[in-house]
Amino acid sequence: MHGWSALLSGVALALCLPPSPLGFLAPLPLVWLLGQGGFRFGFLAGLAFWAVHLVWLPLSFVALFQTPWGAAPYLPLILAKALLWGLVFGLSRGRPLARAGLWVVQEYLTSLGELAFPWGFLGYALVEAPGRVLASLGGVYLLSLVVLGVALGLFYAWQGLQKEGVILSPPVLGGVGVLLFWAGLWLMPLPAIQASQKALLVQGNINPLQKLEGVSAQETYLALTQRGLKTHPEVAVVVWPETAVAAFPPELSLALEGRELISGLETGDTNRVVRYVDGVITHFYDKNRLVPFGEYFPWNQALRPLYRFFFQTFGFGGELASRTPGQGYGPLYRYGAFICYESVFPEVARHLVQQGAGVLVLGSNDAWYGPSFGGLQHFQMGRLRAVETGRWLLRAGNDGVTAIIDPYGRVTARLPQRQPGFLAGGFGLSSTQTPYVRLGDWAVLLAGALGLLGLRIRPKRAIV
């Protein structure tokens, strides 16, 4: 029975995270997950959660590469993630407070190192709620603590009701207060914000496999930019997505007429974004957080036969070399430009704003997700970087999601996915710093303290 309840709880929680609109239900499966079992329960719940949350991986890779081997990375990834859940549950058996604190610490640890894969954070359940503005205080980790805190309140209310059997008992009244707080996060109003400048975001919708084969996208991006600027001559800056072109066409400078272009540039060794004005590249930024097994190949010598097999199976031929990571964070003049995968790392946008970025610019190539919901999930997570830093976010994707997000996390303009086009919309510049930008991931320290405190509390019988 417990095995099935673990699996069902994991599935239910996965269905509450992006791109699902059911984030308001996230505390409900967490009530059960906080009060149940140890390692085995946590492992099974994690297995079910990650199998659903990351199902886009086999769906996209099998369709993109036209081979069932595209699903090969899926099983070891969800097993590794489930083992982490099992460890957290095993350490915190019978200690709900400890489990909540260790859960957030575990989220933070998955964002560290060269194999970092920071997906599945509970805080993203609030991405569609106005209450996401709390991320400006403590980032996505604070939002995770809020979600878990609401679940803890409901857990203790349920325990109190079982013990006392009185509907108006203090624990139950506390649970009602927790529900009212949670509802407030979803119903609170947000103030209007004015845009002072206008940007043109271009979406080329270029097949990523064709780009690897050397197909040029110059004509596509030049034509879309010319059309967009003709329709919206008041545009101040143009944004092209990640690795949009390998070189800029000679006609581009004339088309821009002195406007700034922020564009991904395919260099071979690095994944680079540049600022281009009047035919000159004035600034550049190289991607620091590389995608494991996509841009960076760990243990290359030991795993060389395995890599060779998959490269040939996927139709790449030969071997793929790791890209060279950037050596630090710095804005392109006033633009805090970062690249694709880096949007799920809060510290990247935070560092760029600390260095003076007045607006965030993200170039992405989510065409690798194919027809799956992976691109939408990636987009929804990256929206919080605008809230955490108090900056507008201009997001240009090769096949989407191309959108403009305001500092409160609202999507103010957006293009349909998987079709070429351009998007003109307003944005503004800011020089202020949010508490999160100044103080960083203090919420993780709080979570760690709660975890240690919970471990010192004598365990109680789990609810059944």
C-alpha positions as CSV (number, residue, x, y, z in Angstrom):
1,M,0.0,0.0,0.0
2,H,2.8,2.4,1.0
3,G,4.5,1.7,-2.3
4,W,1.5,2.7,-4.3
5,S,0.9,5.8,-2.2
6,A,4.5,6.9,-2.7
7,L,4.2,6.5,-6.5
8,L,0.9,8.3,-6.6
9,S,2.1,11.1,-4.4
10,G,5.2,11.6,-6.6
11,V,3.0,11.7,-9.8
12,A,0.6,14.2,-8.1
13,L,3.4,16.5,-7.1
14,A,4.9,16.4,-10.6
15,L,1.6,17.5,-12.1
16,C,1.7,20.6,-9.9
17,L,5.0,21.9,-11.3
18,P,5.6,23.8,-14.7
19,P,4.3,23.7,-17.3
20,S,1.2,22.6,-15.4
21,P,-1.2,25.3,-14.3
22,L,-2.0,23.3,-11.1
23,G,0.7,24.9,-8.9
24,F,-1.9,26.0,-6.3
25,L,-2.4,22.3,-5.4
26,A,1.3,21.6,-4.7
27,P,1.0,21.6,-0.9
28,L,-1.6,18.8,-0.9
29,P,0.7,15.9,-2.1
30,L,3.4,17.4,0.0
31,V,1.3,16.9,3.2
32,W,1.5,13.2,2.5
33,L,5.2,13.2,1.4
34,L,6.3,15.1,4.5
35,G,4.7,12.6,6.9
36,Q,5.5,9.3,5.4
37,G,8.2,6.7,5.3
38,G,11.9,6.5,4.9
39,F,14.4,5.7,2.1
40,R,12.2,3.3,0.2
41,F,9.2,5.5,0.3
42,G,11.3,8.5,-0.8
43,F,12.9,6.6,-3.6
44,L,9.6,5.4,-5.0
45,A,8.0,8.8,-4.7
46,G,11.1,10.4,-6.4
47,L,11.1,7.8,-9.1
48,A,7.4,8.6,-10.0
49,F,8.0,12.3,-9.7
50,W,11.0,12.5,-12.0
51,A,9.6,10.0,-14.5
52,V,6.7,12.4,-15.1
53,H,8.5,15.7,-14.6
54,L,11.3,14.8,-17.1
55,V,9.3,12.7,-19.5
56,W,10.0,15.4,-22.1
57,L,13.5,14.0,-22.4
58,P,12.7,10.7,-24.1
59,L,9.8,12.2,-26.0
60,S,12.0,15.0,-27.5
61,F,15.2,13.0,-28.1
62,V,13.4,10.0,-29.7
63,A,11.5,12.3,-32.0
64,L,14.5,14.5,-32.8
65,F,17.0,11.8,-33.5
66,Q,14.6,9.3,-35.0
67,T,15.9,6.4,-32.8
68,P,14.7,4.8,-29.5
69,W,18.3,5.3,-28.2
70,G,17.3,8.9,-27.7
71,A,15.6,7.7,-24.5
72,A,18.8,6.2,-23.1
73,P,19.8,9.1,-20.8
74,Y,16.3,9.1,-19.2
75,L,16.5,6.1,-16.9
76,P,19.9,6.8,-15.2
77,L,18.9,10.4,-14.7
78,I,15.6,9.7,-12.9
79,L,17.3,6.9,-10.9
80,A,20.0,9.3,-9.7
81,K,17.4,11.9,-8.8
82,A,15.2,9.4,-7.0
83,L,18.2,8.2,-4.9
84,L,18.6,11.8,-3.7
85,W,15.0,11.8,-2.6
86,G,15.5,8.5,-0.9
87,L,18.5,9.9,1.0
88,V,16.5,12.9,2.2
89,F,13.6,10.8,3.3
90,G,15.8,8.3,5.0
91,L,17.6,10.9,7.1
92,S,14.3,12.6,8.0
93,R,12.0,9.6,8.7
94,G,9.4,10.7,11.2
95,R,10.7,14.3,11.2
96,P,8.6,16.5,8.9
97,L,10.4,19.8,9.8
98,A,13.8,18.2,9.0
99,R,12.4,16.8,5.8
100,A,11.2,20.2,4.6
101,G,14.6,21.9,5.4
102,L,16.7,19.1,3.9
103,W,14.5,19.1,0.8
104,V,15.5,22.7,0.0
105,V,19.1,22.0,0.8
106,Q,19.0,19.1,-1.6
107,E,17.6,21.4,-4.3
108,Y,20.4,23.8,-3.8
109,L,23.1,21.0,-4.0
110,T,21.7,19.9,-7.4
111,S,22.6,23.3,-8.8
112,L,26.3,22.9,-7.9
113,G,29.2,21.3,-9.9
114,E,29.8,20.3,-13.5
115,L,26.9,17.8,-13.5
116,A,24.4,20.2,-12.1
117,F,20.8,19.7,-13.3
118,P,18.6,22.0,-11.2
119,W,15.1,20.9,-12.3
120,G,12.1,20.1,-10.2
121,F,12.3,22.9,-7.5
122,L,9.1,23.2,-5.5
123,G,9.3,27.0,-5.6
124,Y,8.4,26.9,-9.3
125,A,4.9,25.9,-8.3
126,L,4.4,29.6,-7.7
127,V,5.5,30.8,-11.1
128,E,2.0,31.6,-12.2
129,A,1.0,33.2,-8.8
130,P,1.5,36.9,-8.1
131,G,3.1,35.7,-4.8
132,R,6.2,34.8,-6.9
133,V,7.3,38.3,-6.0
134,L,8.7,36.8,-2.8
135,A,11.6,35.6,-5.0
136,S,12.9,39.1,-5.0
137,L,13.7,38.6,-1.3
138,G,15.2,35.1,-1.3
139,G,15.1,33.6,-4.8
140,V,13.4,30.4,-5.8
141,Y,14.7,28.7,-2.7
142,L,12.6,31.0,-0.5
143,L,9.6,30.0,-2.7
144,S,10.4,26.4,-2.1
145,L,10.4,27.0,1.6
146,V,7.1,28.8,1.4
147,V,5.5,25.9,-0.5
148,L,6.9,23.4,2.1
149,G,5.9,25.7,4.9
150,V,2.3,25.7,3.8
151,A,2.4,21.9,3.5
152,L,3.9,21.7,7.0
153,G,1.1,23.9,8.4
154,L,-1.5,21.6,6.8
155,F,0.3,18.5,8.0
156,Y,0.3,19.7,11.7
157,A,-3.3,20.8,11.4
158,W,-4.3,17.3,10.2
159,Q,-2.3,15.8,13.0
160,G,-4.0,18.1,15.6
161,L,-7.5,17.2,14.2
162,Q,-6.7,13.5,14.5
163,K,-5.4,13.9,18.0
164,E,-8.0,16.2,19.4
165,G,-10.9,15.6,17.2
166,V,-12.0,19.2,17.6
167,I,-12.5,21.3,14.4
168,L,-11.8,24.6,16.2
169,S,-8.6,23.4,17.9
170,P,-5.5,25.6,17.6
171,P,-3.7,23.4,15.1
172,V,-6.8,23.4,12.8
173,L,-7.2,27.1,13.1
174,G,-3.5,27.5,12.3
175,G,-4.1,25.3,9.2
176,V,-6.9,27.7,8.2
177,G,-4.6,30.6,8.5
178,V,-2.0,28.8,6.4
179,L,-4.6,28.2,3.7
180,L,-5.6,31.9,3.7
181,F,-1.9,32.9,3.3
182,W,-1.6,30.5,0.4
183,A,-4.7,31.9,-1.2
184,G,-3.4,35.4,-0.8
185,L,-0.3,34.5,-2.8
186,W,-2.5,33.6,-5.7
187,L,-4.9,36.5,-5.4
188,M,-2.7,39.4,-4.4
189,P,-2.7,42.4,-6.9
190,L,0.5,43.6,-8.6
191,P,1.2,47.2,-9.5
192,A,1.5,48.3,-13.1
193,I,5.0,49.0,-14.5
194,Q,5.9,51.3,-17.4
195,A,8.2,50.4,-20.3
196,S,10.5,53.2,-21.5
197,Q,12.1,51.5,-24.5
198,K,11.2,49.0,-27.2
199,A,13.0,45.8,-28.3
200,L,12.6,43.5,-31.3
201,L,13.1,39.8,-30.6
202,V,13.6,37.5,-33.6
203,Q,12.6,33.8,-33.7
204,G,14.1,32.0,-36.7
205,N,12.8,28.5,-36.1
206,I,15.9,26.8,-37.5
207,N,16.2,23.0,-37.2
208,P,19.1,22.4,-34.8
209,L,20.4,19.3,-36.6
210,Q,20.6,21.3,-39.9
211,K,22.7,23.9,-38.1
212,L,25.1,21.2,-37.0
213,E,25.4,20.2,-40.6
214,G,26.4,23.7,-41.5
215,V,23.1,25.2,-42.8
216,S,23.3,29.0,-42.6
217,A,20.5,31.0,-40.9
218,Q,21.8,34.4,-41.9
219,E,19.2,35.0,-44.6
220,T,16.4,34.0,-42.2
221,Y,17.4,36.3,-39.4
222,L,18.3,39.2,-41.7
223,A,14.9,39.1,-43.5
224,L,12.9,38.8,-40.2
225,T,14.9,41.7,-38.7
226,Q,14.4,43.9,-41.8
227,R,10.6,43.2,-41.7
228,G,10.4,43.8,-38.0
229,L,12.3,47.1,-38.1
230,K,10.2,48.3,-41.0
231,T,7.0,47.6,-39.0
232,H,8.5,49.0,-35.7
233,P,11.1,51.7,-36.5
234,E,11.0,52.9,-32.9
235,V,12.9,49.8,-31.7
236,A,16.1,50.5,-29.8
237,V,17.6,47.0,-29.6
238,V,17.3,43.8,-31.6
239,V,17.8,40.4,-30.0
240,W,18.6,37.1,-31.8
241,P,18.7,33.8,-30.0
242,E,21.5,31.4,-29.0
243,T,24.0,30.5,-31.7
244,A,21.8,32.3,-34.3
245,V,24.5,32.7,-36.9
246,A,28.2,31.9,-37.3
247,A,28.9,35.4,-38.8
248,F,26.9,38.6,-39.4
249,P,25.9,39.3,-43.0
250,P,27.3,42.5,-44.6
251,E,23.8,43.9,-45.1
252,L,23.0,43.7,-41.3
253,S,24.7,46.9,-40.3
254,L,22.7,48.9,-42.9
255,A,19.4,47.3,-41.7
256,L,20.1,48.1,-38.0
257,E,20.8,51.8,-38.8
258,G,22.8,52.3,-35.6
259,R,20.6,50.1,-33.3
260,E,22.2,47.6,-31.0
261,L,22.0,43.9,-31.7
262,I,22.4,41.3,-28.9
263,S,22.9,37.9,-30.6
264,G,24.2,34.4,-30.1
265,L,27.2,33.7,-32.2
266,E,28.4,30.2,-33.2
267,T,32.2,30.1,-32.7
268,G,32.8,26.4,-32.5
269,D,34.9,26.4,-29.2
270,T,32.6,28.6,-27.1
271,N,28.9,29.4,-26.9
272,R,29.0,33.2,-27.2
273,V,26.6,36.1,-27.1
274,V,27.8,39.5,-28.4
275,R,26.8,43.2,-28.7
276,Y,27.0,44.4,-32.3
277,V,26.7,48.0,-33.2
278,D,27.6,49.8,-36.5
279,G,29.3,46.7,-37.9
280,V,31.5,46.1,-34.8
281,I,31.3,43.6,-32.0
282,T,31.8,45.8,-28.9
283,H,31.3,43.2,-26.1
284,F,31.0,39.5,-25.8
285,Y,30.1,36.9,-23.1
286,D,30.9,33.2,-23.2
287,K,28.5,30.7,-21.6
288,N,29.8,29.6,-18.1
289,R,27.3,26.9,-17.2
290,L,27.6,24.3,-19.9
291,V,25.0,21.5,-20.5
292,P,26.4,18.2,-19.2
293,F,26.6,15.5,-21.9
294,G,25.6,18.2,-24.5
295,E,28.2,20.9,-24.4
296,Y,30.5,19.3,-21.8
297,F,31.4,15.6,-21.8
298,P,32.6,14.4,-18.4
299,W,35.0,11.5,-18.0
300,N,35.7,11.8,-21.8
301,Q,38.6,9.3,-21.7
302,A,36.8,6.6,-19.7
303,L,33.5,6.9,-21.6
304,R,34.9,7.5,-25.0
305,P,33.5,4.3,-26.6
306,L,30.1,5.1,-25.1
307,Y,30.2,8.6,-26.4
308,R,31.3,7.4,-29.8
309,F,28.4,4.9,-30.0
310,F,25.8,7.6,-29.2
311,F,27.3,10.2,-31.5
312,Q,27.1,7.8,-34.4
313,T,23.7,6.6,-33.4
314,F,22.4,10.2,-33.3
315,G,23.9,10.8,-36.7
316,F,26.6,13.2,-35.6
317,G,29.5,11.1,-36.8
318,G,32.9,11.1,-35.2
319,E,33.2,12.6,-31.7
320,L,32.0,15.9,-30.2
321,A,34.5,18.0,-28.3
322,S,33.5,19.8,-25.1
323,R,33.1,23.6,-25.5
324,T,35.3,26.0,-23.5
325,P,33.3,27.6,-20.6
326,G,33.5,31.3,-20.0
327,Q,35.7,32.7,-17.2
328,G,33.2,34.9,-15.4
329,Y,30.1,37.0,-15.6
330,G,29.9,40.5,-17.0
331,P,27.2,42.5,-18.9
332,L,27.4,43.5,-22.5
333,Y,27.3,47.3,-21.8
334,R,23.9,47.6,-20.0
335,Y,22.6,44.2,-21.1
336,G,22.9,41.2,-18.8
337,A,23.1,38.6,-21.5
338,F,23.2,34.9,-20.6
339,I,22.5,31.7,-22.6
340,C,19.8,29.0,-22.6
341,Y,20.7,26.4,-19.8
342,E,22.0,29.2,-17.6
343,S,18.5,30.5,-17.1
344,V,17.8,27.8,-14.5
345,F,20.8,28.9,-12.4
346,P,19.7,31.9,-10.2
347,E,23.2,32.9,-9.5
348,V,24.0,33.7,-13.2
349,A,21.4,36.5,-13.5
350,R,22.2,37.6,-10.0
351,H,26.0,38.0,-10.8
352,L,25.1,39.9,-14.1
353,V,23.0,42.4,-12.2
354,Q,25.6,42.8,-9.5
355,Q,28.0,43.8,-12.3
356,G,25.6,46.5,-13.5
357,A,23.2,44.9,-15.9
358,G,20.1,47.1,-16.3
359,V,18.0,44.5,-18.2
360,L,18.4,40.7,-18.7
361,V,18.7,39.2,-22.2
362,L,18.4,35.5,-22.7
363,G,19.2,33.8,-25.9
364,S,18.0,30.1,-26.1
365,N,17.7,27.3,-28.5
366,D,14.9,25.1,-27.2
367,A,14.4,23.4,-30.5
368,W,16.3,20.5,-29.0
369,Y,13.1,19.8,-26.9
370,G,11.3,18.9,-30.1
371,P,7.5,18.6,-29.7
372,S,7.6,17.9,-26.0
373,F,6.7,20.3,-23.2
374,G,10.4,20.6,-22.2
375,G,10.7,24.0,-23.8
376,L,7.7,25.4,-21.9
377,Q,9.1,24.0,-18.6
378,H,12.4,25.6,-19.3
379,F,10.7,29.0,-20.1
380,Q,8.6,28.9,-16.9
381,M,11.5,28.3,-14.7
382,G,13.6,31.1,-16.3
383,R,10.8,33.6,-15.7
384,L,11.7,33.8,-12.0
385,R,15.1,35.3,-12.9
386,A,13.3,38.5,-13.7
387,V,11.6,38.5,-10.3
388,E,14.7,37.6,-8.4
389,T,16.7,40.4,-9.9
390,G,14.0,43.0,-10.4
391,R,14.8,43.3,-14.1
392,W,13.0,43.1,-17.4
393,L,13.8,39.9,-19.2
394,L,14.0,39.8,-23.0
395,R,13.9,36.1,-24.1
396,A,14.6,35.2,-27.7
397,G,14.3,31.5,-28.6
398,N,15.2,29.8,-31.9
399,D,11.8,28.1,-32.0
400,G,10.4,29.7,-28.8
401,V,9.5,30.5,-26.2
402,T,10.2,34.1,-27.4
403,A,8.8,36.5,-24.8
404,I,9.2,39.7,-22.7
405,I,8.8,39.3,-18.9
406,D,8.5,42.3,-16.6
407,P,10.2,42.5,-13.2
408,Y,7.2,41.0,-11.5
409,G,7.4,37.9,-13.6
410,R,4.4,38.8,-15.9
411,V,4.6,37.8,-19.5
412,T,3.9,41.1,-21.4
413,A,4.4,39.8,-24.9
414,R,5.0,36.4,-26.5
415,L,5.3,34.7,-29.8
416,P,3.7,31.3,-30.7
417,Q,6.2,28.5,-30.7
418,R,7.7,26.6,-33.6
419,Q,7.2,29.2,-36.3
420,P,9.4,32.0,-37.6
421,G,8.6,35.5,-36.6
422,F,9.5,38.6,-34.6
423,L,8.1,40.2,-31.5
424,A,8.2,43.9,-30.6
425,G,7.6,45.0,-27.1
426,G,8.5,47.4,-24.3
427,F,11.0,47.1,-21.6
428,G,12.8,49.3,-19.1
429,L,16.2,49.6,-17.4
430,S,16.8,49.5,-13.7
431,S,19.8,50.2,-11.4
432,T,18.3,49.1,-8.1
433,Q,19.2,45.8,-6.5
434,T,16.7,43.5,-4.9
435,P,17.4,41.9,-1.5
436,Y,18.1,38.6,-3.3
437,V,20.7,40.2,-5.5
438,R,22.4,41.8,-2.5
439,L,22.1,38.8,0.0
440,G,22.0,35.8,-2.3
441,D,20.8,32.3,-1.2
442,W,20.2,33.0,2.5
443,A,17.0,30.9,2.3
444,V,19.2,27.8,1.8
445,L,21.0,28.6,5.1
446,L,17.6,29.0,6.8
447,A,16.5,25.7,5.3
448,G,19.6,24.0,6.6
449,A,19.0,25.4,10.1
450,L,15.4,24.1,10.0
451,G,16.7,20.7,8.8
452,L,19.2,20.5,11.7
453,L,16.5,21.7,14.2
454,G,14.1,19.1,12.9
455,L,16.7,16.3,13.3
456,R,17.0,17.2,16.9
457,I,13.3,16.9,17.6
458,R,12.2,13.4,18.7
459,P,10.5,11.6,15.8
460,K,6.8,11.1,16.0
461,R,4.7,8.4,14.4
462,A,3.9,9.2,10.7
463,I,0.4,9.8,9.7
464,V,-1.3,6.8,7.9
